[in-house]
Structure formats: C-alpha cells, structure tokens
Amino acid sequence: MITSGDKHITRKEAAELPSAFDKMEELREKLQGKKPAVFLDYDGCLSPIVKDPDKAILTDEMRQVLQQLAETCTVSVVSGRDRQNVKNLVQLESLYYAGSHGFDITGPNGMQAEPGDAHEALVALDTAEEELKERLTDVEGALVERKRYAIAVHYRNVEDALVDIVQKAVDDIVNAHDGLKKGFGKKVLELKPNLDWHKGKAVLWLMKELGLDLDTTVPIYIGDDITDEDAFAALQGIGISVLVGEHDEKTAAAYSLEDVDEVKQFLSDLSKL
C-alpha cells in the first residue's frame, strides 16, 4: 500500500545533488530484482523550455527513447499542460498521461480518470480566464493559457518593469475566487482548483491504480520545475527522484541531470538495465 502520509522531507540546494550518471551503480542496486516505473514532466525535461509553449516539440530521438522504455516498464508523463495537449505532443499510445498536474489522467486499456474531483472549479476557472484576459490585454508578452483544470499566465516575454502588473492581476483574481489557488512555475503563474491534489498525489494514485507495488517496483520521477517538488517529496524514501537543471527553491530530489539531452541519455540507459 502506497500512501503520501505526513513525513519529514529533506531538501537541498540543487548544486548539492550528485549527477544520476555518477550514481548509476547505486541506482542499479536500488533496482535490483525490481522494475522501474518512470514518471516524467514534459517541459524542461522531455523538451527544452521555449518562449512559445506551442513550440516545445518532442524530437523523434526522444520519442524513440520513450517508446523503447515503455516496452520494458510503465512510463507516464505528468504535466501542468492540458492532458490532450501533452498527449498530442508525445504521440505515443503506450504511455500514461496525467495533465493539469494530475487532475486529468488517461492511458492504455481505456484508462480515463479525473481523480482530483475538480469539476466544481470549472465555473470559477471560466470566469477567471475572462477576467485575466481583460486585465492583461495591454501587457505586451503576457500569455493567458487555459487548460481544462488550470490557467497558466506566462510572463517569460513580459518586460521586467511590467511583471508586477501580471502578478497583481493573478493575486487579485485568485483572491476573488475561493475555489482557486495560485501555483508557481518557471516564468509562469497558475490558477488551479483549491484542492489538496498535485503531481505527487497523481503519481501515487497511478501507482495504486496500476498495481505497482513497492515490493516489485521502484518509482522514478524526473522533472525540472517547482511543481515537480510535490512528486519528489511524495517519492522521497520510496523511490528515485531526479531534478533537471535548477529552479528557485531547495529541492526534495536526490539526483540531478543537466538538461534534456542528459534526460534522453539517462532514459536510454535505463531501458537497458
């Protein structure tokens, strides 16, 4: 039985983490006699972060590596993107997809679930989307991206002097809707259902739903963003967590990879263990 109960979480600076490549023998020992179950963020992990989210295209080489890995173990993409959007980008039917931070999950054999109970937040999200677009219409570079169960407000392309306007608009609108809460990412703010659900709980839900018991399975989570910290924390002590690059907070991950190219090599090596 896998739970996410209260436990002490150890966090370190990203620079303190050892490279996963330098610890391959240690990882092999953890996988001895067990199969990995691999969970991956998309942006910054499978595809580099880009100014336009629609241009974060998966390379054929990365797709081939994912396909090969999925032939040996369970592979899931856990993304803040809309579930159908990330599935369209990856284009592999053999993978599981958890979109909107795990509120919307599909996979092989007809799996389809929305385990976070976020339906009641849809009306608030619809209203907040229109309010944000109105507030930010004159802020050049601001992008309001609606997902089924979240709204992402990108400010990567906003002048530094105008970022405060974006942040205030998000704060005002979140505060006006009890059913919503604010989330953080790399140059993005999110409005999400105000529910106790996140990527970590989505990973644990998938483990349970797929019968991936810890006696036979080692969960591996690879991600780059602050939103991935919930998954790192959920797997601390029971799995393997890998931070790609760095972000602005201390991390609950245990290992590191530099970039998307290293992720591709690591996944390729993992499929051969």
Order of alpha helices (4+ residues) and beta strands (2+ residues): alpha-beta-alpha-beta-alpha-beta-beta-beta-alpha-beta-beta-alpha-beta-beta-alpha-beta-alpha-beta-beta-alpha
